[in-house]
Amino acid sequence: MNTSGKLHRKEKEFQVRRTEILAQAEKIFSAKGFHETTMAQIAEASGFSIGSLYHFFHGKEELYSVMVMEKVRLMYDEIMGAVSREPSIDSKIRALVISHFAYVEHHIDFYRLLLGHESGLRSKGLKKLRERILDEHRKHVGWIEVLIQEGIRLRLIRALDTKSLANALMGIIAYSKFAWIMNPSGVSLLGKVDDVLDVFLRGAASGRVIGSNREIPGPEKTAQEAG
């Protein structure tokens, strides 16, 4: 085997082992939290010595940060991939809500870990991690804003401030996930998809602005007036 072949094999083995370490780390961090997890526990679960583990990560903080960021990016990639496969704006927005809710249901332990990330994590490195998580969130909201801009162009959504609309939709989605995690009732989060879409697309008012006699135009009426 030539030198390049050996290097490729070693790199592949390194990535396989690294993936296994991150998978085991996710399970242990999710179950025990950051402070109660040790490198020794992760090494044992991964089938490595502690010394070998340090060949992959310099310490627990780096391992935790890498694990969280890779999972966060994968989450958004999966959601955006599902949305991108839909043919129309209305089906894309529905897929967005479904994908967010489905991800939480299928990765509940990691999402709990993400919700509790700030608790007691005061080191400089972990504060940087928080900023990186927020950056990914902002990118995702910006991507949602592009969807909404297209919906407005097609007269499916009222011509309001697109950033506010994107933040509103993400806010409804995020709180729905948080409430479901904090108050488990055995009911699927996916059962809330239509409620979220109805509140976002139609609003909570009955057709008139509260405290006035002015009628709120729905999406259909707005489109007719614009046309």
WOFEN-V224084 format. One record per residue. N is the residue number from 1. RES is the residue in one small letter. D_FIRST is the distance of its C-alpha to the first C-alpha in whole Angstrom. Layout:
[[N | RES | D_FIRST] [N | RES | D_FIRST]]
This chain:
[[1 | m | 0] [2 | n | 4] [3 | t | 7] [4 | s | 8] [5 | g | 6] [6 | k | 7] [7 | l | 10] [8 | h | 11] [9 | r | 10] [10 | k | 12] [11 | e | 15] [12 | k | 15] [13 | e | 16] [14 | f | 18] [15 | q | 20] [16 | v | 21] [17 | r | 22] [18 | r | 24] [19 | t | 26] [20 | e | 27] [21 | i | 28] [22 | l | 30] [23 | a | 31] [24 | q | 33] [25 | a | 34] [26 | e | 36] [27 | k | 38] [28 | i | 39] [29 | f | 40] [30 | s | 42] [31 | a | 43] [32 | k | 44] [33 | g | 44] [34 | f | 43] [35 | h | 45] [36 | e | 45] [37 | t | 41] [38 | t | 39] [39 | m | 36] [40 | a | 36] [41 | q | 37] [42 | i | 34] [43 | a | 31] [44 | e | 33] [45 | a | 33] [46 | s | 29] [47 | g | 28] [48 | f | 27] [49 | s | 29] [50 | i | 31] [51 | g | 29] [52 | s | 26] [53 | l | 28] [54 | y | 29] [55 | h | 25] [56 | f | 26] [57 | f | 29] [58 | h | 32] [59 | g | 35] [60 | k | 36] [61 | e | 38] [62 | e | 35] [63 | l | 33] [64 | y | 36] [65 | s | 37] [66 | v | 33] [67 | m | 34] [68 | v | 37] [69 | m | 36] [70 | e | 33] [71 | k | 35] [72 | v | 38] [73 | r | 36] [74 | l | 35] [75 | m | 38] [76 | y | 40] [77 | d | 37] [78 | e | 38] [79 | i | 41] [80 | m | 41] [81 | g | 39] [82 | a | 41] [83 | v | 44] [84 | s | 42] [85 | r | 42] [86 | e | 46] [87 | p | 48] [88 | s | 51] [89 | i | 52] [90 | d | 54] [91 | s | 51] [92 | k | 49] [93 | i | 51] [94 | r | 52] [95 | a | 48] [96 | l | 48] [97 | v | 50] [98 | i | 48] [99 | s | 45] [100 | h | 46] [101 | f | 48] [102 | a | 45] [103 | y | 43] [104 | v | 45] [105 | e | 46] [106 | h | 42] [107 | h | 41] [108 | i | 45] [109 | d | 43] [110 | f | 41] [111 | y | 44] [112 | r | 47] [113 | l | 44] [114 | l | 44] [115 | l | 48] [116 | g | 49] [117 | h | 46] [118 | e | 49] [119 | s | 51] [120 | g | 50] [121 | l | 47] [122 | r | 49] [123 | s | 46] [124 | k | 45] [125 | g | 42] [126 | l | 43] [127 | k | 46] [128 | k | 43] [129 | l | 41] [130 | r | 45] [131 | e | 45] [132 | r | 41] [133 | i | 42] [134 | l | 46] [135 | d | 44] [136 | e | 42] [137 | h | 45] [138 | r | 47] [139 | k | 44] [140 | h | 45] [141 | v | 48] [142 | g | 48] [143 | w | 46] [144 | i | 49] [145 | e | 51] [146 | v | 50] [147 | l | 50] [148 | i | 54] [149 | q | 55] [150 | e | 54] [151 | g | 56] [152 | i | 59] [153 | r | 58] [154 | l | 58] [155 | r | 62] [156 | l | 60] [157 | i | 60] [158 | r | 63] [159 | a | 63] [160 | l | 63] [161 | d | 61] [162 | t | 57] [163 | k | 56] [164 | s | 58] [165 | l | 58] [166 | a | 54] [167 | n | 55] [168 | a | 57] [169 | l | 55] [170 | m | 52] [171 | g | 55] [172 | i | 56] [173 | i | 53] [174 | a | 52] [175 | y | 55] [176 | s | 55] [177 | k | 52] [178 | f | 53] [179 | a | 56] [180 | w | 54] [181 | i | 52] [182 | m | 55] [183 | n | 58] [184 | p | 56] [185 | s | 58] [186 | g | 56] [187 | v | 56] [188 | s | 53] [189 | l | 53] [190 | l | 52] [191 | g | 56] [192 | k | 56] [193 | v | 55] [194 | d | 58] [195 | d | 60] [196 | v | 58] [197 | l | 58] [198 | d | 61] [199 | v | 62] [200 | f | 60] [201 | l | 61] [202 | r | 65] [203 | g | 65] [204 | a | 68] [205 | a | 71] [206 | s | 73] [207 | g | 74] [208 | r | 76] [209 | v | 75] [210 | i | 77] [211 | g | 80] [212 | s | 81] [213 | n | 82] [214 | r | 79] [215 | e | 77] [216 | i | 73] [217 | p | 71] [218 | g | 68] [219 | p | 65] [220 | e | 67] [221 | k | 70] [222 | t | 68] [223 | a | 67] [224 | q | 70] [225 | e | 72] [226 | a | 69] [227 | g | 69]]
